[in-house]
């Protein structure tokens, strides 16, 4: 491994470790990682119990709703962690300090995306244990399909997170609310808790361009039919790779604009 | 950049540097060098372009035109290689307020690839050992500035870029900081690019000064030479940068 690559990896690792130290030092971060996901499990589990008691004809309702709640949370956390990590630096006025060091913006972006992955593991474990203890549902019953589903949601989360980061970099921290709303903009078209077929025709067209829609449709196929829909998975992966490349390009462009306009030292 | 060129290049080379933000010119054809082992004061009233110059030098703001080099390296194209030579401290460049001083320094030591023991050594140099386990956000402004200086020294840089490093320090710590900078220059041949509004401190510290006004270099030389020229008093036998500053602030010094 060349010294250049070694140096890059060392800087990325240092930044990831810094954010993990923050998890330990800042109890508010625990709320993000554990509290809301566990609330979601409790609420969706209760709703599912209610639906089941009313005798609704919905086989494997627990798997559909809790599986969806877990996967949606993983996507949302992944998207949010990218922008929150950057906001941590904005709020502590350390953006200048960080970018006056040899750390590049690319390394910074990779570090906060990796951090999202680490925190996602915490969230996955917490939600899985809660779903098992409270409702005897194991998300791992999805089997091997869980890996590409989560992988695709991570890719989509990174794309949305990078766009959020670009918005904050360009327009300042006051845009954080808008940036955090982005995942919810996708939610109605992502078929998280209902099938794509219930959407109006125009919305269905939009939904097909959103990778999460294919992931959640694929998840329901696994739960209800016990088979993997490889077509959906292929679409999700293709769209995700395209969106991630697009989001990375847009964010890199916004960073260059920020350098040109002198926004980096002023971001608040 | 060839090895021989890099080894003989000045610590900082700035040529015809201009920076426009829309219609406003923040810097207008600024040129100067910081020689190796030299302490250069970059002075001027608020809005003169000092901080913009430092930000361009540190790769935080891209210049509109002109050339910037750190030991022969372009901080915009060879970022990691160039910035590895630089330590930077400023009251505007803080660290994470929730982490302890030591934790923050450990992270930055990794960014710069500092050697083992660098954190303890830096804490010792700035007399911050007793604050090592204190959260950065719980330090006083002066202590935060000292922690910033400790951070800037972690990787034994060859160039220090200091933006008003003594702004929040009490006279005792200010004096210690000044002695430290002089000692670093003497022992390590450190080059320092320095901004301050404390003209007495600048006279005590800087080999040369550059005055900026409305983004242009309006005076350059030793503190005494600049004082004589700007104040039109060839008989001066001691620098009087306070007067120079006031004259430049009020009428551009010309």
Interface residues (C-beta under 8 A of the other chain):
Chain A: X4 X7 X8 X10 X11 X13 X14 X15 X17 X18 X21 X22 X25 X26 X88 X89 X92 X93 X94 X96 X97 X98 X99 X100 X101 X102 X103 X104 X256 X259 X260 X261 X262 X264 X265
Chain B: X19 X21 X26 X51 X52 X55 X58 X59 X60 X61 X62 X79 X80 X81 X83 X84 X86 X88 X90 X92 X93 X94 X95 X96 X97 X98 X99 X103 X107 X108 X110 X111 X112 X113 X135 X137 X148 X151
